[in-house]
Amino acid sequence: MESMNRIVKTYGSSVFQYSITAGLPELRQYIADRYNRIFGLTLTPDNIIITTGSQQALDLIGKVMLDKGDGVIIEKPTYLAAIQAFSMQQPVFYPVELTEEGMEPEQLEKALQNPVKFIYAIPDFQNPTGLTYSAENRKQVYEILKGKDVVLIEDDPYGELRFDGERLPYIGAGKLPNSILLGTFSKTVTPGMRTGFIISENKELLKCISVAKEACDLHTNIFSQYLIWDYLTNNDLDMHIAKIKVLYQKQAQAMMDAMDRYFPSTVKYTKPHGGMFLWITLPKGVSAMSLFPRALEKKVAFVPGDPFYIGIENANTMRLNYTNADCETIEEGIRRLGELLKEL
C-alpha cells in the first residue's frame, strides 16, 4: 500500500498511461544491476524486455522462433506450461533424459543432429523434478553447444531460492551469444503482478521479440511495473529472499521426513537444494494419474507426471509442492497419501 500511494503521488498520471514495449526503464536498470552484481553478467537495460510473467516470454519465443515442424529440445520431464506454449506453433519435440546430474550429454548430442531451433532448460531446481544441474554437467552442455547455431533458453524462476549449497554459474548467459535467460518476480516478490523478463545479449533477437510483444499486448501492465520497482528500491529484497529460503527449507525437510515415515520403501523422491518442488517415482506399473482421484477424495492434491512428458500416459511419477502449506499440513497430507500408496 505504501508503494501504491507513493508511485501515484510521485509519478501521477504516468502510472496510468501507455508506456514503451520493452518495459519501465528504471525496472530494467534494477534488473541489470542486480544480475550484474549477483551473477557476474554485464547487462544494460537494452538487454532486457519486461513480460507479463515468464509465461508470456515462452509464448513470444515460440511465436518468433518456431514454424510448424521445427525442432525443440526439452528436458524429460519438463515444465508443462512450456510444452503448452511451444505446442501452439506445432514443433517437433526432442526430449532429452534428465538425470540427477542434468541433461544427459550423449542424448543431447544425438538430439542436436536434428534441425533444432532452440533448447529449453531449467538448470536450477527444475520444474517438475526439483533437480539441479551439476557444475560438471553445465560444462558438458556448454561445450556441446559452443559454436552451434542453436539458441539456449535458460529458464530461471527459482535460482535465488537456493537454501542448500553454493550457487552455480549459468550455462549460456554471458557466454553463449545466442542464449536467452528468463526471470520473474513471481517467486520472489508476488505472483499476481505477472511481471517477468527476458534477458539476452542478442539484440536482434530481442528486437524481434519486442515487435511480437507490441502486437500482443503493447506492453506489460505499467502500474505493476512501477509498483514492483518502488517496492524493490524501498525494501531489502535480499533480506526478504533470505526469509523465504529459511521457510522453504523447513517445509521441504518436513515433506521429506514425512515421506520417510509414511511412504513405502519402494517409492523414491528427489532431494532438492532449493526451489519449490520435489519429484516422486512410484513402483513400475503404478499410475499416478489413477491415484489422483483417490487422493482428492482424501483432500490431497498433487500433479501427476503425465503432463510433463511428450507422448507418455499413466506415468509412475508425480510432482509435489512444499511451499504452499505449513509443516503440520504437509505432515498430514503425506500421511494420507502414504496410506493410499500402501493400499496399492
DODREN-27420 format. One record per residue (C-alpha): residue number from 1; x, y, z. Coordinates in pm, 1 decimal. Layout:
% DODREN-27420
{r NUM {X Y Z}},
...
//
This chain:
% DODREN-27420
{r 1 {0.0 0.0 0.0}},
{r 2 {289.1 236.7 78.1}},
{r 3 {436.8 177.0 -266.7}},
{r 4 {99.3 224.4 -431.9}},
{r 5 {42.0 560.5 -263.8}},
{r 6 {398.5 671.9 -332.4}},
{r 7 {400.2 599.1 -705.9}},
{r 8 {66.8 775.8 -758.5}},
{r 9 {186.2 1077.5 -562.3}},
{r 10 {529.6 1086.1 -728.9}},
{r 11 {451.5 996.8 -1090.0}},
{r 12 {86.4 1094.6 -1118.6}},
{r 13 {-83.9 1010.0 -1447.2}},
{r 14 {227.8 835.5 -1583.8}},
{r 15 {140.2 519.3 -1393.1}},
{r 16 {-197.1 505.5 -1571.5}},
{r 17 {-82.1 583.5 -1926.7}},
{r 18 {59.4 377.0 -2212.5}},
{r 19 {431.9 303.7 -2193.4}},
{r 20 {710.9 152.9 -2402.3}},
{r 21 {704.4 -212.1 -2506.8}},
{r 22 {1038.8 -306.3 -2351.8}},
{r 23 {919.7 -200.0 -2009.2}},
{r 24 {985.6 61.6 -1742.9}},
{r 25 {1348.9 177.1 -1787.8}},
{r 26 {1405.0 208.1 -1413.1}},
{r 27 {1290.0 -150.2 -1352.6}},
{r 28 {1508.4 -281.5 -1635.0}},
{r 29 {1803.8 -91.9 -1487.8}},
{r 30 {1735.2 -250.1 -1148.4}},
{r 31 {1731.0 -598.5 -1305.4}},
{r 32 {2053.2 -529.6 -1497.0}},
{r 33 {2230.2 -403.5 -1183.2}},
{r 34 {2113.6 -698.9 -974.8}},
{r 35 {2214.3 -963.0 -1228.9}},
{r 36 {2548.5 -794.7 -1285.4}},
{r 37 {2616.1 -791.1 -910.5}},
{r 38 {2491.0 -1138.5 -821.3}},
{r 39 {2552.7 -1340.5 -1137.2}},
{r 40 {2856.1 -1160.0 -1280.4}},
{r 41 {2689.0 -1056.0 -1605.9}},
{r 42 {2745.5 -728.9 -1794.8}},
{r 43 {2392.1 -620.8 -1877.8}},
{r 44 {2234.9 -288.8 -1966.1}},
{r 45 {1861.5 -212.5 -1977.0}},
{r 46 {1877.9 -269.9 -2354.3}},
{r 47 {1940.1 -639.6 -2284.9}},
{r 48 {1605.5 -674.6 -2106.1}},
{r 49 {1236.5 -689.2 -2200.7}},
{r 50 {969.8 -692.5 -1930.9}},
{r 51 {698.4 -953.4 -1995.8}},
{r 52 {361.6 -1040.8 -1847.3}},
{r 53 {508.2 -1322.5 -1643.3}},
{r 54 {768.3 -1560.1 -1781.0}},
{r 55 {476.4 -1749.0 -1936.0}},
{r 56 {438.2 -1470.1 -2192.1}},
{r 57 {811.9 -1491.5 -2256.7}},
{r 58 {773.8 -1857.6 -2353.4}},
{r 59 {481.0 -1774.9 -2580.6}},
{r 60 {666.7 -1490.9 -2753.8}},
{r 61 {978.9 -1701.7 -2806.7}},
{r 62 {766.3 -1970.6 -2968.9}},
{r 63 {593.2 -1720.6 -3197.1}},
{r 64 {918.7 -1555.2 -3305.8}},
{r 65 {1139.6 -1860.5 -3347.0}},
{r 66 {920.4 -2153.2 -3447.7}},
{r 67 {747.0 -2262.0 -3765.4}},
{r 68 {546.3 -2582.2 -3793.3}},
{r 69 {779.9 -2881.3 -3785.8}},
{r 70 {1080.8 -2701.3 -3633.5}},
{r 71 {1274.2 -2890.7 -3369.9}},
{r 72 {1279.9 -2805.4 -2997.9}},
{r 73 {1494.4 -2989.1 -2744.5}},
{r 74 {1338.9 -3016.6 -2399.5}},
{r 75 {1418.6 -3198.3 -2077.6}},
{r 76 {1239.8 -3524.1 -1999.7}},
{r 77 {1033.8 -3435.7 -1796.6}},
{r 78 {994.4 -3058.5 -1831.0}},
{r 79 {770.3 -2766.3 -1734.3}},
{r 80 {421.5 -2844.1 -1865.5}},
{r 81 {333.8 -2479.0 -1945.0}},
{r 82 {642.1 -2455.2 -2169.0}},
{r 83 {517.7 -2758.2 -2361.2}},
{r 84 {177.8 -2587.0 -2392.3}},
{r 85 {326.3 -2255.9 -2509.3}},
{r 86 {558.5 -2407.8 -2769.8}},
{r 87 {296.2 -2657.8 -2890.3}},
{r 88 {88.0 -2373.1 -3030.9}},
{r 89 {344.9 -2349.2 -3314.4}},
{r 90 {333.6 -2728.3 -3379.9}},
{r 91 {705.8 -2802.8 -3345.1}},
{r 92 {871.4 -3144.2 -3317.3}},
{r 93 {991.3 -3208.0 -2962.1}},
{r 94 {1312.8 -3396.9 -2889.5}},
{r 95 {1308.3 -3488.5 -2518.6}},
{r 96 {1645.8 -3549.0 -2354.2}},
{r 97 {1659.1 -3756.0 -2036.5}},
{r 98 {1710.6 -3556.6 -1718.8}},
{r 99 {1942.2 -3732.3 -1473.1}},
{r 100 {2045.0 -3630.5 -1123.0}},
{r 101 {2342.2 -3452.7 -1285.0}},
{r 102 {2140.9 -3267.5 -1550.6}},
{r 103 {2072.9 -3315.9 -1921.4}},
{r 104 {2216.6 -3645.6 -2046.6}},
{r 105 {2509.0 -3533.9 -2271.7}},
{r 106 {2502.3 -3819.4 -2525.1}},
{r 107 {2127.6 -3784.5 -2577.5}},
{r 108 {2170.3 -3408.0 -2617.6}},
{r 109 {2435.6 -3454.8 -2887.1}},
{r 110 {2212.1 -3704.3 -3066.9}},
{r 111 {1910.8 -3470.8 -3047.7}},
{r 112 {2119.0 -3189.4 -3197.2}},
{r 113 {2165.0 -3395.0 -3513.7}},
{r 114 {1806.2 -3295.1 -3595.0}},
{r 115 {1709.4 -2949.2 -3729.0}},
{r 116 {1663.9 -2777.2 -3392.4}},
{r 117 {1580.0 -2408.8 -3336.1}},
{r 118 {1633.1 -2394.4 -2959.6}},
{r 119 {1686.3 -2585.0 -2637.5}},
{r 120 {1467.7 -2518.9 -2335.5}},
{r 121 {1618.0 -2599.3 -1996.0}},
{r 122 {1562.6 -2521.6 -1627.3}},
{r 123 {1906.4 -2588.2 -1473.7}},
{r 124 {1826.2 -2476.3 -1117.5}},
{r 125 {1563.7 -2660.0 -908.7}},
{r 126 {1394.0 -2783.6 -1220.7}},
{r 127 {1018.6 -2788.1 -1258.2}},
{r 128 {887.3 -3053.9 -1205.5}},
{r 129 {1170.8 -3259.0 -1054.5}},
{r 130 {1345.7 -3009.3 -825.8}},
{r 131 {1679.6 -3132.9 -965.2}},
{r 132 {1977.3 -2902.9 -1028.1}},
{r 133 {2239.6 -2946.0 -1299.9}},
{r 134 {2583.6 -3016.5 -1153.3}},
{r 135 {2880.6 -2791.3 -1231.2}},
{r 136 {3033.0 -3065.4 -1448.0}},
{r 137 {2711.4 -3118.7 -1642.0}},
{r 138 {2683.7 -2745.9 -1709.9}},
{r 139 {3034.6 -2750.2 -1855.7}},
{r 140 {2947.4 -3050.6 -2071.8}},
{r 141 {2630.7 -2886.7 -2205.3}},
{r 142 {2819.9 -2564.0 -2275.4}},
{r 143 {3093.1 -2746.0 -2467.5}},
{r 144 {2832.7 -2931.6 -2673.1}},
{r 145 {2650.7 -2608.8 -2763.9}},
{r 146 {2954.1 -2384.8 -2815.9}},
{r 147 {2976.8 -2284.8 -3180.1}},
{r 148 {2643.9 -2438.3 -3277.9}},
{r 149 {2369.8 -2231.4 -3442.1}},
{r 150 {2109.0 -2308.6 -3178.8}},
{r 151 {1957.1 -2089.4 -2907.0}},
{r 152 {1976.1 -2198.6 -2543.9}},
{r 153 {1684.1 -2080.9 -2329.4}},
{r 154 {1766.6 -2099.7 -1958.3}},
{r 155 {1451.3 -2055.0 -1752.9}},
{r 156 {1545.2 -1940.5 -1403.3}},
{r 157 {1241.2 -1862.8 -1188.6}},
{r 158 {1383.1 -2039.7 -882.2}},
{r 159 {1758.0 -1967.2 -889.4}},
{r 160 {1755.3 -1723.6 -597.3}},
{r 161 {1565.2 -1972.0 -380.2}},
{r 162 {1869.1 -2192.7 -307.3}},
{r 163 {1866.2 -2298.6 56.4}},
{r 164 {2148.2 -2551.5 43.8}},
{r 165 {2490.4 -2548.7 -125.5}},
{r 166 {2667.2 -2297.8 -349.3}},
{r 167 {2524.1 -2103.7 -642.4}},
{r 168 {2631.6 -2246.4 -978.5}},
{r 169 {2700.1 -2043.6 -1294.1}},
{r 170 {2459.7 -2021.6 -1584.4}},
{r 171 {2530.4 -2244.4 -1882.4}},
{r 172 {2489.3 -1985.2 -2155.8}},
{r 173 {2409.7 -1642.6 -2008.8}},
{r 174 {2710.6 -1418.8 -2060.7}},
{r 175 {2892.6 -1690.2 -2258.3}},
{r 176 {2681.8 -1812.8 -2549.7}},
{r 177 {2586.9 -1519.7 -2777.4}},
{r 178 {2253.9 -1677.6 -2875.6}},
{r 179 {2141.8 -1759.5 -2522.0}},
{r 180 {1823.2 -1630.6 -2358.4}},
{r 181 {1774.7 -1608.6 -1983.3}},
{r 182 {1424.6 -1590.1 -1837.3}},
{r 183 {1348.1 -1446.7 -1494.2}},
{r 184 {1046.0 -1345.6 -1290.4}},
{r 185 {937.6 -1165.3 -976.5}},
{r 186 {656.8 -1417.3 -925.1}},
{r 187 {866.0 -1637.0 -694.7}},
{r 188 {1044.9 -1361.1 -501.9}},
{r 189 {800.7 -1067.3 -482.3}},
{r 190 {444.6 -1162.0 -581.7}},
{r 191 {290.1 -1389.6 -846.1}},
{r 192 {-25.6 -1182.4 -903.1}},
{r 193 {159.4 -887.6 -1061.3}},
{r 194 {259.1 -1117.1 -1351.1}},
{r 195 {593.9 -947.8 -1404.7}},
{r 196 {871.8 -1145.5 -1570.9}},
{r 197 {1160.3 -1059.0 -1801.8}},
{r 198 {1371.3 -1177.8 -2092.2}},
{r 199 {1748.3 -1122.5 -2085.1}},
{r 200 {1972.3 -1165.6 -2389.6}},
{r 201 {2286.4 -1019.6 -2543.6}},
{r 202 {2141.6 -1091.9 -2888.3}},
{r 203 {1974.4 -756.1 -2951.7}},
{r 204 {1847.7 -859.0 -3295.6}},
{r 205 {1656.0 -1144.1 -3134.2}},
{r 206 {1526.9 -909.6 -2862.5}},
{r 207 {1409.0 -667.9 -3131.1}},
{r 208 {1202.3 -943.1 -3296.8}},
{r 209 {1055.3 -1044.7 -2959.0}},
{r 210 {973.0 -681.1 -2884.9}},
{r 211 {783.5 -648.7 -3215.0}},
{r 212 {586.7 -963.5 -3132.7}},
{r 213 {509.4 -833.3 -2783.9}},
{r 214 {394.0 -497.2 -2918.8}},
{r 215 {147.4 -681.8 -3142.9}},
{r 216 {35.7 -896.1 -2850.0}},
{r 217 {-26.5 -651.4 -2563.6}},
{r 218 {165.5 -330.0 -2643.3}},
{r 219 {339.1 -350.7 -2304.8}},
{r 220 {314.1 -522.6 -1968.5}},
{r 221 {92.5 -351.7 -1708.2}},
{r 222 {286.5 -32.6 -1633.1}},
{r 223 {119.8 23.2 -1294.6}},
{r 224 {251.5 -315.6 -1178.2}},
{r 225 {597.4 -229.8 -1309.7}},
{r 226 {607.1 99.4 -1118.7}},
{r 227 {474.4 -75.5 -809.6}},
{r 228 {733.7 -353.5 -814.4}},
{r 229 {1015.2 -109.2 -888.3}},
{r 230 {915.2 112.3 -596.8}},
{r 231 {890.0 -188.3 -365.1}},
{r 232 {1232.4 -313.0 -471.8}},
{r 233 {1403.1 23.8 -427.1}},
{r 234 {1247.7 90.1 -85.6}},
{r 235 {1287.5 -256.9 65.2}},
{r 236 {1565.9 -510.9 113.8}},
{r 237 {1492.8 -786.5 -139.4}},
{r 238 {1789.6 -995.2 -24.3}},
{r 239 {1658.3 -998.6 332.2}},
{r 240 {1311.3 -1090.3 206.0}},
{r 241 {1450.5 -1379.3 -1.1}},
{r 242 {1657.7 -1498.3 295.6}},
{r 243 {1336.9 -1533.9 498.8}},
{r 244 {1168.4 -1723.6 214.5}},
{r 245 {1460.4 -1967.4 189.9}},
{r 246 {1453.3 -2048.7 562.0}},
{r 247 {1081.3 -2119.9 539.5}},
{r 248 {1107.7 -2330.3 223.2}},
{r 249 {1395.5 -2536.8 359.3}},
{r 250 {1196.4 -2614.2 671.7}},
{r 251 {891.0 -2715.3 467.4}},
{r 252 {1095.6 -2924.1 220.5}},
{r 253 {1258.5 -3110.0 508.2}},
{r 254 {919.3 -3164.9 671.9}},
{r 255 {792.1 -3322.8 349.0}},
{r 256 {1094.7 -3548.8 307.2}},
{r 257 {1084.0 -3657.0 673.9}},
{r 258 {712.4 -3735.4 641.0}},
{r 259 {771.7 -3940.8 325.7}},
{r 260 {1038.8 -4140.3 506.0}},
{r 261 {785.5 -4215.8 780.1}},
{r 262 {471.5 -4284.6 576.2}},
{r 263 {567.4 -4388.3 221.9}},
{r 264 {651.6 -4748.1 122.9}},
{r 265 {1024.2 -4805.2 72.1}},
{r 266 {960.2 -4873.3 -297.5}},
{r 267 {865.7 -4506.5 -351.8}},
{r 268 {1159.8 -4278.8 -439.6}},
{r 269 {1187.7 -3899.2 -434.9}},
{r 270 {1432.6 -3626.4 -531.6}},
{r 271 {1603.6 -3416.1 -264.9}},
{r 272 {1602.7 -3051.6 -377.5}},
{r 273 {1859.4 -2792.0 -269.2}},
{r 274 {1617.1 -2507.4 -336.5}},
{r 275 {1314.0 -2408.3 -535.9}},
{r 276 {959.4 -2529.2 -475.6}},
{r 277 {918.4 -2890.4 -587.9}},
{r 278 {1023.9 -3248.1 -546.0}},
{r 279 {952.0 -3545.2 -771.9}},
{r 280 {807.4 -3878.1 -668.2}},
{r 281 {873.5 -4201.4 -856.2}},
{r 282 {630.5 -4483.8 -780.9}},
{r 283 {697.3 -4852.9 -847.4}},
{r 284 {668.7 -4956.3 -1211.7}},
{r 285 {312.6 -5017.5 -1319.3}},
{r 286 {162.1 -4780.3 -1063.4}},
{r 287 {-7.8 -4488.6 -1241.4}},
{r 288 {-4.7 -4153.9 -1060.8}},
{r 289 {-297.2 -4046.3 -1277.3}},
{r 290 {-512.9 -4333.2 -1147.4}},
{r 291 {-408.9 -4245.4 -792.7}},
{r 292 {-510.3 -3880.8 -835.8}},
{r 293 {-892.4 -3906.7 -792.2}},
{r 294 {-849.6 -4130.5 -488.3}},
{r 295 {-614.3 -3873.7 -334.6}},
{r 296 {-866.1 -3595.5 -397.1}},
{r 297 {-1122.6 -3795.1 -202.8}},
{r 298 {-884.7 -3765.4 92.9}},
{r 299 {-842.7 -3392.3 18.5}},
{r 300 {-483.5 -3430.9 -101.4}},
{r 301 {-372.3 -3279.0 -433.5}},
{r 302 {-62.0 -3339.4 -643.9}},
{r 303 {25.4 -3309.0 -1012.5}},
{r 304 {52.1 -3645.9 -1192.5}},
{r 305 {359.3 -3684.2 -1411.2}},
{r 306 {183.6 -3727.3 -1748.3}},
{r 307 {160.9 -3355.6 -1849.8}},
{r 308 {536.4 -3310.5 -1802.6}},
{r 309 {620.5 -3557.8 -2080.2}},
{r 310 {564.9 -3581.8 -2455.0}},
{r 311 {361.2 -3885.9 -2554.4}},
{r 312 {363.5 -4065.7 -2218.9}},
{r 313 {46.8 -4176.7 -2041.0}},
{r 314 {-6.1 -4328.5 -1697.1}},
{r 315 {341.7 -4228.9 -1581.0}},
{r 316 {453.7 -4357.1 -1241.0}},
{r 317 {568.6 -4009.2 -1136.4}},
{r 318 {417.4 -3706.6 -962.7}},
{r 319 {514.4 -3353.8 -855.2}},
{r 320 {468.8 -3226.7 -500.7}},
{r 321 {495.3 -2860.7 -392.9}},
{r 322 {619.2 -2794.1 -38.0}},
{r 323 {596.8 -2412.9 -40.7}},
{r 324 {224.0 -2354.9 -9.2}},
{r 325 {143.7 -2531.9 318.8}},
{r 326 {274.6 -2527.0 675.1}},
{r 327 {466.2 -2821.6 818.2}},
{r 328 {165.6 -2964.1 1004.5}},
{r 329 {-46.5 -2964.6 687.5}},
{r 330 {239.5 -3121.8 491.0}},
{r 331 {273.6 -3397.6 750.6}},
{r 332 {-97.3 -3480.6 739.0}},
{r 333 {-111.9 -3468.8 357.8}},
{r 334 {184.7 -3703.1 319.3}},
{r 335 {35.3 -3937.6 580.6}},
{r 336 {-289.3 -3964.0 382.9}},
{r 337 {-101.9 -4010.8 56.4}},
{r 338 {112.5 -4276.6 220.3}},
{r 339 {-198.0 -4471.9 321.5}},
{r 340 {-312.8 -4479.2 -40.9}},
{r 341 {27.1 -4589.0 -165.8}},
{r 342 {38.8 -4873.0 83.8}},
{r 343 {-302.1 -4988.9 -34.8}},
{r 344 {-158.9 -5013.8 -387.3}},
//
